Structure formats: structure tokens, C-alpha cells
Amino acid sequence: MKFTKLSIIIPAYNEAKTIQMVLKKVCELELVDQIEKEIIVINDCSTDPTGLEIENFKNEYPDYNLVSHHQPVNKGKGAAIHQGIALATGEYLIIQDADMELEPSDINHLLNAVLANDVQVVYGSRFINKDHQNTSYVWHILGNGFLTRLSNLFSGFRLTDMMTCYKLIPTPVIKSIVLKENRFGFEPEITMKLAKVKGLKIMEVPISYIARNKVEGKKINSKDGMRVIYCILKYKFLK
């Protein structure tokens, strides 16, 4: 499969310490097969200087294809992603977290997979090679593992990391899906809804991962985990 442009959506909430580092890494990343980048950063009404850092970066590097949008009200990561999807013009899109937990160069692993295989969707798994650091055993290994197995049970997929941020999806496919979840329920919702797309094939590739804790800004919590379970069940049976 060949395509010419990838939209990289970066939702950001109170990530002033890392947003410029992430933007620079993503902007400087050379994609395989001479694929063009469109970078869409969504500031989810941050209460820290995230918005200012984004605009300073744009002013310093005006030649990058960088689009910024500032949400007037904080609605959550999922809602920021919805806005990014609406703005995306690439044939494919992927989501990049603003917290430096993921390595942007791994995006090329996902691109290579979709270019070389008869699949439409590629997930980046943090579990295949276990190339991750500072990982919380309870949440990352047990929590994510349980949620992924539960998702597989109802989706029919055979994933190892349903909650991964790196999901490479054809833009027309995701734009055709009505998305409702405004927080971390986005991950199970999109997975369950992709499972209902007729003829769609999915695979995983390994990615690296450097976990951060709550002190460093980690935002997902046990309540979000319960919401994920609810969303798996909800979107299995509802649109």
C-alpha cells in the first residue's frame, strides 16, 4: 500500500515541560518512503504554559508543516483527538503523546508494516519486545494486560497492547466512525469500532516505552481503568 501524507495528532494538556521536545523530535523525523508529515497539535485548554510553548515553537520554526488548535474548554484527551481527526488531511493518521513516553522514530516501524503487508491498521505494542523503562508492574503489566485480553475477547482481535497510543489508521476510516469518548475511553472505543469495519485487517509491531509516574505528570488512573472496561462492553453492543 502506498500513500503520500501522514497526519500526526498530538493532544496536549499541561505538558509545558516536554511539548517543545516532542514537537522538535516529530518535526525532524524523516518518514520512510518519502511520506510527507502534517503535524496537528491540540492544546486541551492547559492551565500551564503549554499553549505558549506551542506558539513559541511555531514562531521559531515557521517552515514546519505544523497546525495548532487551542481548545476553549478542557474536555479530555479523547476530545482533543476528535478535533485533530477533524483537521487531518493525510491519507493516514497516528496519535503522538506529548509526554516523551514514546519514541517518535518508532512511527516508521508502523509505516513500514502497513506499506509491506496486506493490512490497513497497525498498532504499536509496548509488550512484544518489552523494551520499556520505569514501568509500573501493577498498572502496565497487569492492568493493561487485563484490559487488552478483555478487549480481545469482544473484538476478535489478538492484540497485546490495546491501550497503546500509537495506532496507525486510514484517515477516511476513522473519519467515518462516530467517536464519543472524551477521555481515555477513546482507546477501547476506537478498537471496538474498528473491529466492526468489514474487511479491515490489523497487526502489531513492537515499540519502545519510557513510563512516567504521577509526579512527572501521568494522568490515567484507576477510574479511567474502570471506564475502559465499561467502554469495551458498551461499544461491543452499541454503535
N, C-alpha and C positions, 0 to 999 in steps of 0.2 A: 504494500500500500504506500502510495506517495502523497505527500501534501506539502504545502509551502509555508504555512504560518501557524505558530503555536501561541495561544493566549495563556499567559502565566498570571493567575489571580493571586494577589497577596492581601488577605484580610489582616488588619492590624488593630489591636486595642491595647493602649498603654505599653507600647513597645519602643519607646523613645531610645532606649539604650542599644537596641540591636537593629532597628529598622534600616538605618543607612548602611550597615554592614551587609544585611541581606540584599538590599537593593543593588549595591555595588557588585556583589557576587553574581546575582541574577543577570544584571545588565552586561557584565563582562563575559558571561558564559557563552561560548560558541556552540551552537546546537549542531548535531550531526546532519549530514545530507543537505547542508546549507539552508536549513529551515530558519525562517525569519521569526523573531520574537516580538510579541506585543505584551507589554508588562502593565498590568492593571492593579494598582494598589488602592485598597479601600480602607480608609480610616474610620473606624466604627465609633465616632464621637468620643475619642480618647480624652481623658482628664489630665493626661501628662502632655509633654510637647511633641507627641508622635506626629501630629499634623504639621507642625512647624518643621520638624526634621524631614518630612517627605517633601515639602515645598522647597526647603533649602537644597535638598539633593537635586530636585528638578532644575533649579536655577543654576546649580553648579555644573550639571551635566545635561545641557539642553538638547544634545544630539541623540540621546537615547529615546527609543520609542516607548515612553512612559506616560501612562494616563493615571491621574489621581482623582479620587472621588471622596468627599468627606460627608459621612452620614450626619444628618442634623440631630438624630437621636440614636443613642446606643440601643441596638436591637439584638446583638449577638453575632457570633462567627457565621452561623448559617445565613443570616440575613445579609451580611456583608458579601458572602459568596454569591447569593442570589443577585445582588447588584452587579458584581463582577461578571457573572454569566450574561446578564442583560447587555453589558458593554462589550463583550468579547466578539471579535470579528475573525479570529483564526479558525481553521478547519477543525483543530483540536484545541482542548484546553486542559490545564492542570492547575492545582492549587499548591501554593508555596506558603508555609507558615512564616511568620515574621520573627521567630524567636531563636533562630540558629540551631534548632534541634536537628534539622535535616540538612544534608549537603546538596546544594543546587546542581552540582555536576552529575549527581545520580539521575537527574531528569533524562540525560542522554541514554541511560540504561533502559528506561521505559520507552523512549522513542525508538531505539534500536529494536526492541521487542515487537512493537506494532508495525514497524517497517519490514521486518523479516518473517513475520508469522501471520497466519490466517486468523487474526483476532482483531477485534475493534476496540477493546478496553484493556488497559494494563494497570494493575495495582503495584505499588512499590511496597514490598514486605520487609518489616524490620525483624522478622523471625527466621527467615530462610537460612541466612548465614550467621545470625546473632551477632552482627557487627555493630554493637551498641555499647554505650558507656553510661555510667551513673544511673542504671536502670533500677526502678523500684520493683522488687520481685512481686509484691502483692498486687500492685495495680497493673504493671506492664505485662508480667508473665501470667499471673492467674486471672486478673481482671480482663485484659484484652483477649486472652486465650479463651475464656468462657464466653465472652460476647461474640467472638468470631465463630466459635462452634455452634452457638445458638443461631446466629445468622445463617450459617451454612445449612443448618437443619431445615430452615424455612425457605431459603433462597435456592437451594440446589447447587450452589457454588461449592468449590473446595478450596477456600481461601485459608491463609494462615494469619492474615492481618487485615480484618475488615475495617478497623478504625484508622488505618493509615491516612495521612494527609495526601500523599502522592497517588492520585487517581487520574490517569490519562484517558480522557473520554472525548469522543467526537462531539464537537460543539452543537451540530444540529440535533443530535440525540438528546443531550442534556437540556437544550432549549425547548425540546418537545415535551419534557417532563414537568409537571406542576409540582414545585417544591414548596413545602410548608414549614419545615423545621427551622427555627431561627438560631438555635444554639448547636450543641454537639450532636443533636439528633439528626443533623444533616447526613452524617456518615452512614448510619443504618438505613435512613430513608432512601438515599440515592442507591445504595446497594440493593435493597429490596425492590426498588422500582426498575433498576437495570435488569434484574432477574426476570422481569415481566416483558422485556423487549424481545420480540420474536426474532430468533436467528442470531442474537448477539453472542459473541464468544469473548471470554475473558481469560487472562493469565496473570501471573505474578512474576516479578523479578526482585532480587534482593537489593536492599538499600541500607545505608549506614544510619546511625541514630545516636545522638548525644542528648540524653534526657536532662531536663532541668527540674528543680523542685519548686514548691510553692513560694519559698523565699525569693527565688530567682524569677518568679512570675508565672509558674504553671497555673492554669486556670480551671482545668477539668477537675471535677470532684465526684464524690460518691453519689450525689443527687443526679449528676449527669449520667452516671453509670446506670442508675435506675431508669432514667429517661430513655437511654439506648435500648434497654430491654423492652420497654413499652413500645418504642418505635418499631422494633423488629416485628413484634406481634401485630401492631396496628397496620403497618404497611404491607404485611403479608396478605391481609384480607381486605384492606381498603386501598383506594387509589391515592 
